[in-house]
Structures are given as C-alpha cells and as structure tokens.
Amino acid sequence: MSRTIPTINTHRLTLRGMRAEDFNRFAEIWAMPEVVAHIDGAPWPRSKSWAAFLRHAGHWQITGFGQWAIHRHRDPDMSGQVGFFYAKRDLGPDFDDVPEAGWVLAPEAHGQGYAREAVRAAHDWFDRVVTGRLVCLIDPRNAASLRIAEEVGYTLLRETTYKGEPVTLMERKGPPQ
C-alpha cells in the first residue's frame, strides 16, 4: 500500500512528509537537551532517532496519518515535527486506542508562534480528513504545550505517571466550537 503524505502550507510554514535528507536534522533536534526536557529527559542517540524517523514514515502507510516535518519558509532545514500517531503507551484503552497528537520544535523556533501555527494546521487537516477523538500527553510543567493543546480544543482526561514521571493526559472530542 502506498499513500501520499499531504503538504500543508500556512502563512509562515510548510508541513510535509519527512524525507531521507531530513534525518540528520531530525537526529540533531532530538539530541538537544532543551527539546527532550519535557518528553523523556535524555537526549536521544542517533539509533533511537533513526527508529523514530522510520516509525513516522511507516505510520502514514499503515494508518493514513502521521507526523509532518515543519519547515519555516525560506529555511531549508526542518524546525520540528507535528502530527498524529498511535504510541500504544499502555495508559489504558481510553488513551492508547485513540490517535495521539504531538509536536516538537527546535529551540531556535520557540516563542515565535510556530508551534501554534503548525498544530492548528495539522488539526484542521485531521478534522477534514480523518475526524474523531484525539488525545495528547504533556508534561504538566510544559506550560506552552498545555496552552496550545487547550487552544485547539483539548481538555483534561486525567493526570497520571508515565515512565515514572507525572503527565497530563488530554482529550479532544472534535474541533473547538
């Protein structure tokens, strides 16, 4: 089965499928302590980045949705990623059996509204093409991601721990009204 990954253009960004030439930047981003501080705390080795990179590519083929590379216009390197996936984290069927949203930006792209713009564009696509409930997992100390999630319609599902750390599980039953 072969699926085409859609390209989404916003005012300042292009969201597109990850390409082989994106891998070095992908691995660089995931090796940054500032990036993983609210995700799993430890910079990723290239082998873990490679496994995740391939998982993102395969996700589109199996489910029809996945993660996009975020590119700022006029910048050849990816600035992060945004999209949807099944992580199967063993957090219960109310979470694991629902597509999960996620977003990551390199530190130099923080604080400029790029994450908000990318997350909105990805969710607009999801609402038109896939539809349905979504979930996300956010470190409760990550105030910026919590604000973005709330802005696109996520509400608290429950607080729990994941890999020994507190996390906020959120759900979105559809587009905000």
C-alpha positions in Angstrom: 0.0 0.0 0.0 1.3 3.4 -0.9 -0.1 6.6 0.5 0.7 10.2 -0.4 1.6 12.4 2.5 -0.2 15.8 2.1 1.7 19.0 2.2 0.2 21.8 4.2 1.2 25.5 3.7 0.5 28.2 6.2 1.4 31.8 6.2 5.0 31.0 7.6 5.3 27.3 7.5 5.3 24.2 5.2 4.3 20.9 6.8 5.5 18.0 4.6 6.4 14.4 4.8 9.8 13.6 6.2 12.4 12.8 3.6 15.7 10.9 3.9 17.6 14.1 3.8 15.8 15.3 6.9 17.2 12.6 9.1 20.4 14.4 10.2 18.4 17.4 11.4 15.8 15.2 13.0 18.5 13.4 15.0 20.1 16.8 15.9 16.8 18.1 17.2 16.1 15.0 19.3 19.7 15.2 20.8 19.1 18.7 22.2 18.5 18.7 26.0 16.0 21.6 25.6 13.9 19.5 23.3 13.7 16.4 25.4 13.4 18.1 28.7 9.6 17.7 28.8 9.5 14.5 26.8 11.7 11.8 28.2 14.5 13.9 29.8 17.5 12.4 28.0 18.9 13.3 24.6 18.3 10.6 22.0 21.2 8.7 20.5 21.1 8.5 16.6 19.9 4.9 16.8 16.7 5.9 18.7 16.2 8.9 16.4 16.5 6.5 13.3 13.9 4.1 14.8 11.5 7.0 15.4 12.2 8.5 12.0 11.3 5.3 10.3 8.3 4.8 12.5 7.0 8.2 11.4 7.3 7.3 7.7 5.6 3.9 8.2 2.8 5.4 10.2 1.4 7.2 7.2 1.4 3.9 5.2 -0.4 1.9 7.9 -2.9 4.5 9.3 -3.2 7.2 6.7 -1.9 9.9 9.1 1.3 10.6 10.8 3.9 13.3 11.6 5.0 16.1 9.2 8.3 17.8 9.1 7.9 21.5 10.0 9.8 23.9 7.7 9.8 27.6 8.1 9.6 29.3 4.8 13.0 30.2 3.4 14.7 27.8 5.8 16.0 24.6 4.2 16.2 22.7 7.5 13.3 21.2 9.3 12.4 23.1 12.5 10.5 20.3 14.2 7.6 18.0 13.7 3.8 17.9 14.2 1.1 15.3 13.7 -0.6 12.2 14.9 0.3 8.6 15.8 -0.6 5.6 17.8 2.0 5.3 20.6 0.4 2.4 22.4 1.9 3.6 25.8 -0.1 1.1 28.0 -2.1 4.0 29.5 -5.4 2.4 29.0 -7.8 1.9 26.1 -9.3 5.4 26.5 -5.9 6.7 25.6 -4.0 4.0 23.7 -6.7 3.2 21.2 -7.1 6.8 20.0 -4.8 8.8 17.7 -2.3 10.8 19.7 -1.2 14.3 18.7 2.3 15.5 19.2 4.6 18.4 18.3 8.2 19.3 18.8 10.2 22.3 17.8 13.9 23.1 17.8 14.8 25.7 20.4 15.6 28.4 17.9 11.9 28.2 16.7 10.4 28.6 20.2 8.5 31.7 21.2 7.5 32.8 17.8 4.1 31.2 17.4 5.4 28.5 15.0 4.2 25.6 17.2 0.7 27.1 17.5 0.6 27.7 13.7 1.7 24.1 12.9 -0.6 22.5 15.5 -3.6 24.4 14.2 -2.8 23.5 10.6 -2.3 19.8 11.4 -5.6 19.7 13.5 -7.5 21.5 10.7 -6.3 18.7 8.3 -7.2 16.0 10.8 -10.7 17.4 11.2 -11.3 17.5 7.5 -9.7 14.2 6.5 -9.7 11.7 9.4 -12.1 13.2 12.0 -12.8 11.9 15.5 -11.4 12.0 19.0 -7.7 12.7 19.7 -5.5 12.6 22.8 -2.2 14.0 23.8 0.3 13.5 26.6 2.0 16.6 28.0 4.5 17.1 30.9 2.5 19.3 33.4 5.5 21.6 33.6 5.3 22.4 29.8 3.0 25.4 30.1 3.5 26.4 26.4 2.3 23.0 25.1 -0.6 22.9 27.6 -1.8 26.3 26.3 -1.5 25.2 22.6 -3.4 22.0 23.4 -6.2 24.0 25.1 -6.4 26.4 22.2 -7.1 23.6 19.7 -9.8 22.1 22.0 -8.1 19.6 24.3 -9.4 19.2 27.9 -8.1 17.2 30.8 -8.7 13.5 30.6 -6.6 12.6 33.7 -3.3 13.1 35.5 -1.1 10.0 35.8 2.5 8.9 35.6 4.4 7.6 32.5 7.9 6.2 32.8 7.9 7.3 36.5 7.1 10.9 35.7 3.9 12.9 36.1 2.0 13.6 32.9 -1.2 15.3 31.9 -3.4 13.3 29.5 -5.8 15.4 27.5 -8.5 14.6 25.0 -10.2 16.4 22.1 -13.6 15.2 21.1 -13.6 17.3 18.0 -12.9 20.8 16.8 -13.4 23.6 19.3 -16.8 25.3 19.0 
